[in-house]
Amino acid sequence: MKKYSLLFLIAGIGILILITQKVILPLVNDVVKSDAFLVDSNDQGSQFPISNTMSDLAFTHCNTYIKSELGSDSSVTFSEKPLKAWSLGNYQYVVNAEINITSGSNTATKKYACRITYENGDDLEGSNDFSNWSIIGIDGI
């Protein structure tokens, strides 16, 4: 039985490779080619940093959220504009900025990243209202 175990191992690996190439990868390619994950939106994502009205609002709303989370124990000073902001598409943004936090006699400058989504899609009338935005996550604070 021991001399056949290596043969079974090699045959098993060969079968797994064939199943992956002939069954799983074509199925994955069909799903990727389909419109299953397509979101029709006027906001297109970009891999390059952007600066527009919506990214500025995302920055402002992230700062509002951070201020409310830190509470009155700390004094917070935000920069005038973000270091960088990216649109992920479909009104989702990542904002990278600096913040000065003073707590007691300690002052710290920190960089943070905030991921935020505007919930009303292409209807931009309510973009100034913080309740129409959702904070997905903040890192660095």
C-alpha positions in Angstrom: 0.0 0.0 0.0 2.9 2.4 0.7 4.2 2.2 -2.8 0.8 3.2 -4.2 0.3 6.2 -1.8 2.6 8.4 -3.9 0.8 7.4 -7.0 -2.6 8.3 -5.4 -1.2 11.6 -4.3 0.0 12.5 -7.8 -3.3 11.4 -9.4 -5.3 13.4 -6.8 -3.3 16.5 -7.5 -3.7 16.0 -11.2 -7.5 15.6 -10.8 -7.7 18.8 -8.7 -5.8 20.7 -11.3 -8.1 19.5 -14.1 -11.3 20.3 -12.1 -9.9 23.8 -11.4 -9.0 24.5 -15.0 -12.0 22.9 -16.7 -14.9 23.6 -14.3 -14.1 26.3 -11.7 -12.2 28.9 -13.8 -14.7 29.0 -16.7 -17.5 29.5 -14.1 -15.6 32.3 -12.5 -15.0 33.9 -15.9 -18.7 33.7 -16.8 -19.6 35.5 -13.5 -17.0 38.2 -14.1 -18.2 38.8 -17.6 -21.8 39.1 -16.5 -23.5 42.2 -15.2 -24.0 40.6 -11.8 -21.9 43.1 -10.0 -22.5 46.1 -12.2 -23.8 49.2 -10.5 -25.2 51.9 -12.8 -24.2 55.2 -11.4 -23.1 58.7 -12.5 -20.2 58.5 -10.1 -17.3 56.7 -11.6 -14.4 55.4 -9.4 -10.8 56.3 -10.0 -7.5 55.0 -8.8 -6.2 58.6 -8.7 -7.0 61.1 -6.0 -9.8 63.5 -6.7 -11.0 66.8 -5.5 -14.6 67.8 -6.2 -17.8 68.9 -4.4 -18.7 65.4 -3.2 -15.2 64.5 -2.0 -15.2 67.8 0.0 -18.6 66.9 1.5 -17.2 63.4 2.4 -14.3 65.1 4.1 -16.6 67.4 6.0 -18.9 64.6 7.1 -16.0 62.4 8.2 -14.7 65.3 10.4 -18.2 65.8 11.8 -18.4 62.1 12.8 -14.9 62.1 14.3 -15.7 65.2 16.4 -18.8 63.6 17.7 -17.0 60.3 18.5 -14.1 62.0 20.4 -16.6 64.0 22.5 -15.9 67.0 24.7 -12.9 65.6 26.5 -10.6 66.5 23.6 -10.1 69.6 21.5 -9.9 68.8 17.8 -8.5 70.8 15.0 -9.0 69.6 11.4 -7.0 70.6 8.3 -8.7 72.8 5.7 -8.7 70.1 3.1 -7.9 66.4 3.0 -4.4 65.1 2.0 -6.1 63.0 -0.6 -9.5 61.7 -1.4 -10.5 58.9 -3.7 -13.8 58.0 -5.3 -14.5 54.2 -5.3 -17.5 54.7 -7.5 -21.2 54.7 -6.7 -20.7 57.6 -4.3 -18.3 55.8 -2.0 -15.2 57.7 -0.9 -12.0 57.2 1.0 -10.6 60.4 2.6 -7.1 60.7 4.0 -6.5 63.7 6.2 -4.7 65.0 9.3 -6.1 65.9 12.6 -4.7 67.7 15.7 -6.1 66.3 19.0 -5.4 68.1 22.3 -6.3 66.2 25.4 -5.2 67.9 28.6 -1.6 69.1 28.0 -0.9 66.5 25.2 -1.2 67.5 21.6 -1.0 64.8 18.8 -1.1 65.2 15.1 -2.5 62.0 13.5 -3.4 61.0 10.0 -6.6 59.1 9.5 -8.5 57.4 6.7 -12.2 57.5 6.5 -14.5 55.4 4.2 -17.9 57.0 3.7 -20.8 56.4 1.4 -23.5 58.8 0.2 -26.7 56.8 0.4 -29.0 58.6 -2.1 -27.2 57.7 -5.2 -27.5 60.1 -8.1 -30.0 62.3 -6.2 -27.5 64.9 -4.9 -30.0 67.3 -3.3 -29.5 65.8 0.2 -25.7 65.6 0.0 -25.3 68.4 2.6 -27.3 66.4 5.2 -25.1 64.1 7.3 -28.0 61.7 7.8 -27.7 60.8 4.1 -24.2 59.5 4.6 -22.9 56.4 6.2 -19.5 56.0 7.8 -18.1 52.6 6.9 -14.9 52.9 8.9 -12.2 55.1 10.3 -8.6 54.1 10.9 -5.8 56.0 12.5 -7.5 57.7 15.4 
